[in-house]
Structure formats: C-alpha cells, structure tokens
Amino acid sequence: APAPCRRVPLCGACSIAMASPASPTRTVPVPPKPPSGPDMGLGMGRAMAAMALFEKAKKAYLALDEVGPEGSPERVAAMEALHVSTAQECLELAKQNGGIYNKAAQFVASLQGGAGDAGIPKAYIEALAVLTDKAPFRPFEDMDACFAEEFGMSAKEAFAEIDETPIAAASLAQVHRAVTKDGRTVAVKLQYPWLKHHLTSDFAVFSMFGQQIKPGGFDLSWLVRDFQVSLTAELDFTGEADNAERCAFELRGRPDAHVPEVVREFTSKRVLTTAFVDNMTRCNDVAALKHAGFDPKRVGAALASVFSEMVFVHGHVHGDPHAGNVYVRERPGPGSGVGSKEKEPQIVLLDHGLYHDLSDATRTEFCALVNACVRRDARGTRKHSIRFAGKELYRFFPLILSPWFVFGSPDLNAADFKAAARGALPPGVKLSDIGKFLVSLHDEGGTNMLGVLHSLGYTKGILNELRFPESLRLRAFARYAAIGARASGASAEEKARTRATASGSLSPHRVAIFLAAVRVEILAWFVFVLAPLAPILFSLPGSSVWTASLAVSGPVYVLAAMSFVFKRATEHPELAM
C-alpha cells in the first residue's frame, strides 16, 4: 500500500483582473526566515484567545437558564441569537489566527452529517462555511516571495499572466489563476508564509494541553499527534500532486468524476499548479445547482458513487471532502445536455493533500461488513464489527455507517426502529459510548478507519444538504462493497477493470450488484414498515426483532418488489444502478 498522503484547493468561477505580461518585473523581496522550532509564546497567545472565547460562550449559554424554561419561546429566541453572535466571534478568531484554527472551523462547518441542529447549530455551519474557500488572503507580494524561493524567479516572470487577486483561499494556501507561456490556463496554489512555524507553535501547545486535559476521562493526546502528522504531510505539495495523479488514475473512465491535471514544471513542496477548471458549482448548494441546470439528486448520486468506489474498491480515500473541495461542472463530451434542459453532472475533486489508506485486508473486511448489514445478517454484522471495534463496542460501528444498519444490534427494540426511520442513532446511545467507540478505532499501525469514517461523514453532510435519500446512499455502498469484495489482492489496474466490466449485462459482478440493490430496497421497507408497528409487535409475548420482522415480511417483500421495479423503470440509469 502506498504511504499515507497529503493536499490542493482550486476553484473555478470569478473573472479577475489579470496581470499584464508587459508589466515590468519587480524584484521580489525575500522575507526573513522564521525561527526554527516552536514558539511557545506565540502558540500560547493564540490558544489563550481561543480559550477566552470558549469561556465567554460557556457563561453566555449557562445564563440562558435565567431567560426562561427549556423550550420556551423566549429561551429559543435568545439561544438562536447567541448562536449567531458566538458563531461570528468564532469566525473572526479563525480569520485572525488562521492555519489550524481555519482547519478546525472548516471541520465544524462540515459536521452536520445527520445530527442536524441538535449536533451543530445551523448558525455555526453557515458562519464558518466561508472558510472552506474564502478565508482571509495574503497580499500577492507575500505569496510571490514563496514562489520565488521555490523557483528562483517571480511568478510574473514564470507565467505569461497571473491574477494578483486569489480565486480561493483556505487554511493552508491561496490559489491564483495564471496562464503559462504556452497558453495553458492553470491554478497556482501558494502556501502561506510562516505557516509551518505557526503550526509548529500551535501543536506544541495543543500537545501540552492534550497530555493534561482528558475530557470524559479519555486520553485524546493521540488525536493531536495524528492531526499533526496529517497536517504536516499536507504542507508538502509534491505529495498532494502524487495523490491527485493516483486518484485520477483510479477513477479514470468514470464520466462523472474529474481530477484536474497536475502541472509538474510549476509544482514543488510549497507550490502546486494544476489545470484550471471553470464553470463549477458548489455541490451542496441546491438553489445554485438548479439554476445551473443540474438535478441535485443526480449530483448526489455521482458524489455517493465516487466516494463509495474510493472506500470499498481502492481503499484510498480523499480525506477532506468538504463543500469547498468538491464541485460540479457539466460533463464534457459530445451530446452532453443535448435534447434536455438538464445537464449531465461531473464531480470535480480538489484539494488532494490528505488521503486515508486502508490495507487490502481491512478494505475487504469493510466490504464484508456492509454486505452483511445490507442482508440484515446479524451474525455476519457482529463478526465483522468486532474486527473493527472489539466485543464491547461492536454494535456502534454499523450505526455510524447508517442508522438503517440497526439490525445488527442484539437488543433491538421499538425505539431503535423509530430512530432508524428518522435517520438518528438509537435513544440509548450515550455520548460516552461514542467516545469509547472512536478511541477504539484509533490504529497506531497506520490503517486510519477513523479518518475514513470522517470522510464519509463529510460526504453524508453534503448529501443531507441535497436531501439525497438514504436508500440511494446505501445503494452506492452496497454496489461498491459487492465489487470490492471480489477485488481482494487485485492491482489498481485490475480494480479499475473490474469496476468498468461490472456494468456489463452478463457480468457476474452485475448479478452481485443487482442483488445488492434489491437487498437495500428490502432493508428500506423493513425499516419504514417496522417503525410505526414496532411498539405493538414488540409488546407481544416472546417478541424479538426476528419475530417482528417475520410478522411483516410478506407485505415488505411485496412492497419492495413493486418499488424496485418502478424505480428501475422510471429512474435515470445512474440512479437505478
């Protein structure tokens, strides 16, 4: 397996004034070198500002008890106002500190993967979302100094044209549109000056705090270490270039996915240049997608399909797929959009600095788990879940993937079914249980299952914003788990060939894919039929999940068959699989 990897944003849109090629070349000043090693004073000062804001917010939220009782109109209004004001303060703090603080804000802005406002209030998501691609940017002169240090010349000398105003700015770098001297339009990603020094100082402080503070009794110092390792790796843009090229190779032949080509002659450790992609739309903006001529459901299907292939077939997973890194454009090629008002969507994947790798054995086991969950195979689900989370916490693993995978639990009850139908975790699950589960997933050996779940959470958040049906998300899971289970030990070439031939009408893989889609439809109807009937069925003597399932199995199979046939006859082929 390749070594764990690294990072790229680009962005598309924007008409920006271009630097004239006839402009005289200015000498680029070289900034002073930052001190070597961490600056505890710098890191502590930045951390203290964050802690002060945390304490202020904590007191303000506790003071809501004085406004009125829980659920009262006065308290609800006061809490919403507090969400808005505190979110703005968090945004300003992240803008001021930059770096890791912007990274944390991006994480929060993308965390709505199913929890809704009960998890992360919408005010925080909306306020911090701007940092995914519109973070504060540095003057071009500062960034040009970085380019000159890497290539021995100003960017204005290297390119025929380069826009001084960036088209995107995020946590680690900002991106400028440029034109090469041979006429190619490119996106040039430049790392912020002093970034490495700031990160080193911040992590020195966080490591100290992590060793002393153990929330809920959990030692999370490993989380700080893992975050530091992955973020440090992202600072080497040559690794990001490697990731982008590998991802493009693995997804080649997919008309619904695109990775911008790397321009190696202008790529180094702190500069990454790729082909420029224009006319892109953020994939989580339903109104903008419809205005651009895309069907949000088709966009969601493409997104779910692409990331399911990454996880279950290749085991090489984009580690930062927030909405600032995943866009949609019209699929190029003859006939695209002809005869229809609806455009054919193509997912454009940016920012390849961080990837999570699964060993072939772990990837195959993960496929087996999903296949067991889709079959409602409690014994198989338990067996494979124990492999990932141990005997005490195994029941949580399927539920993190989907609340519909509730059939793997040994003590299922009526409330669990109701929660599954709502897309929520069972009511008996405690925060401490989830904490123990997440700690159990940490693997010092390098298989980052926690990172993979994080990526799936990001994409689920986007799919939720698109109102993408859970049945279609699980259909993508089941399709690629069926393909991936048969690709054990295969090379990247063989995996790509397996995925391509799986669409053939007589392919044995096609049979497995067909059965997987049928099983997802059956699973969906069991969840929806049992949810309202469970209180009655579970009250009967000797009842269990299996007797309850047996009682409704006849109607469920009939409804599932009718629904499956109708969908295959009416849905777009990319939705119907």
Secondary structure by P-SEA (a helix, b strand, c coil): cccccccccccccccccccccccccccccccccccccccaaaaaaaaaaaaaaaaaaaaaaaacccccccccaaaaaaaaaaaaaaaaaaaaaaaaacaaaaaaaaaaaacccccccccccaaaaaaacccccccccccaaaaaaaaaaaccccccccccccccccccccccbbbbbbbcccbbbbbbbbcccaaaaaaaaaaaaaaaaaaccccccccaaaaaaaaaaaaaaaccaaaaaaaaaaaaaaacccccccccccccccccccbbbccccccccccccaaaaaaacccaaaaaaaaaaaaaaacccccccccccccccccccccccccccccccbbbbbbbbccccbbbbbcaaaaaaaaaaaaaaaaccaaaaaaaaaaccccccccccccccccccccccccccaaaaaaaaaccccccccaaaaaaaaaaacccccccaaaaaaaaaaaaaaaaaacccaaaaaaaaaaaaaaaaaaccccaaaaaaaaaaccccccaaaaaaaaaaaaaaaaaaaaaaaccaaaaaaacccccaaaaaaaaaaaaaaaaaaaaaaaaacccccccc
